[in-house]
Amino acid sequence: MPNLLPVESVQRLGKFIYETYVQPARERGEKVVTIHVDEVCQALRYARSPNSIRGVLGSMKFRNTYHLPLVASDELEKGQAMFFTFRLDFHKPDC
């Protein structure tokens, strides 16, 4: 299913994910961060669909903006990734 959120909403979702999961992991000096789609849905009180979250996490825009090489994802639920693992390069984001 395609991501049908407006561009600004997608950017806000990406920023939320970065600030909530990636930035704290970088600050702790971790080498990787694994982000679970269901955990993000729950943190957002289900205001965004799992497909929207997958769309952001799987996008090159998100990875390039926050310098996050994707190192792993799974396909547990109906062929759709439920988690994404990124290597943490210690760059400051461009935004």
C-alpha positions as CSV (number, residue, x, y, z in Angstrom):
1,M,0.0,0.0,0.0
2,P,1.5,3.4,-0.9
3,N,2.2,6.1,1.6
4,L,-0.5,8.7,1.0
5,L,0.4,11.2,3.7
6,P,1.1,14.8,2.6
7,V,4.8,15.6,2.3
8,E,4.9,17.8,5.4
9,S,3.3,15.1,7.5
10,V,5.9,12.6,6.2
11,Q,8.6,15.0,7.2
12,R,7.1,15.4,10.7
13,L,6.8,11.7,11.1
14,G,10.5,11.2,10.1
15,K,11.6,13.9,12.5
16,F,9.5,12.3,15.4
17,I,11.1,8.9,14.7
18,Y,14.6,10.5,14.6
19,E,14.2,12.5,17.8
20,T,12.5,9.7,19.7
21,Y,14.6,6.7,18.6
22,V,17.7,7.6,16.7
23,Q,19.0,10.6,18.4
24,P,18.9,9.1,21.9
25,A,20.7,6.0,20.6
26,R,23.4,8.1,19.1
27,E,23.8,10.1,22.3
28,R,24.3,6.8,24.2
29,G,27.0,5.9,21.7
30,E,25.2,2.9,20.3
31,K,26.4,1.6,16.9
32,V,22.9,0.5,15.7
33,V,19.3,1.3,16.4
34,T,16.4,-1.0,15.8
35,I,13.0,0.7,15.3
36,H,9.9,-1.4,15.7
37,V,6.9,-0.3,13.6
38,D,4.4,-1.3,16.3
39,E,6.3,0.6,18.9
40,V,6.2,3.8,16.8
41,C,2.4,3.2,16.2
42,Q,1.9,2.9,20.0
43,A,4.0,6.0,20.7
44,L,1.8,8.0,18.2
45,R,-1.3,6.6,19.8
46,Y,-2.1,4.9,16.5
47,A,-2.5,8.3,14.7
48,R,-0.4,6.9,11.8
49,S,-0.8,3.6,10.2
50,P,1.9,0.9,10.2
51,N,2.2,1.4,6.4
52,S,2.9,5.1,6.8
53,I,5.6,4.3,9.4
54,R,7.1,1.6,7.1
55,G,7.0,4.1,4.2
56,V,9.1,6.6,6.2
57,L,11.5,4.1,7.7
58,G,12.1,2.4,4.3
59,S,12.5,5.6,2.4
60,M,15.8,6.9,1.0
61,K,14.8,10.4,2.0
62,F,14.7,9.4,5.7
63,R,17.9,7.5,5.5
64,N,19.7,10.3,3.6
65,T,18.4,13.1,5.8
66,Y,19.6,11.4,9.0
67,H,22.6,9.5,7.6
68,L,21.1,6.1,8.5
69,P,22.4,3.1,6.5
70,L,19.8,0.3,6.6
71,V,21.4,-2.9,7.8
72,A,18.4,-5.1,8.4
73,S,14.7,-5.4,8.3
74,D,12.3,-8.3,8.6
75,E,9.2,-9.5,6.8
76,L,7.2,-11.1,9.5
77,E,3.7,-9.8,9.0
78,K,2.2,-10.5,5.5
79,G,5.5,-9.8,3.8
80,Q,5.8,-6.3,5.4
81,A,8.7,-5.3,7.6
82,M,7.9,-4.9,11.3
83,F,11.3,-3.6,12.3
84,F,14.2,-1.7,10.7
85,T,17.8,-1.7,12.0
86,F,20.1,1.2,11.0
87,R,23.8,1.7,11.5
88,L,24.5,4.9,13.4
89,D,27.0,7.1,11.7
90,F,27.8,10.0,13.9
91,H,26.8,12.8,11.6
92,K,24.6,15.7,12.5
93,P,21.3,15.7,10.5
94,D,20.9,18.3,7.8
95,C,17.5,19.6,9.1
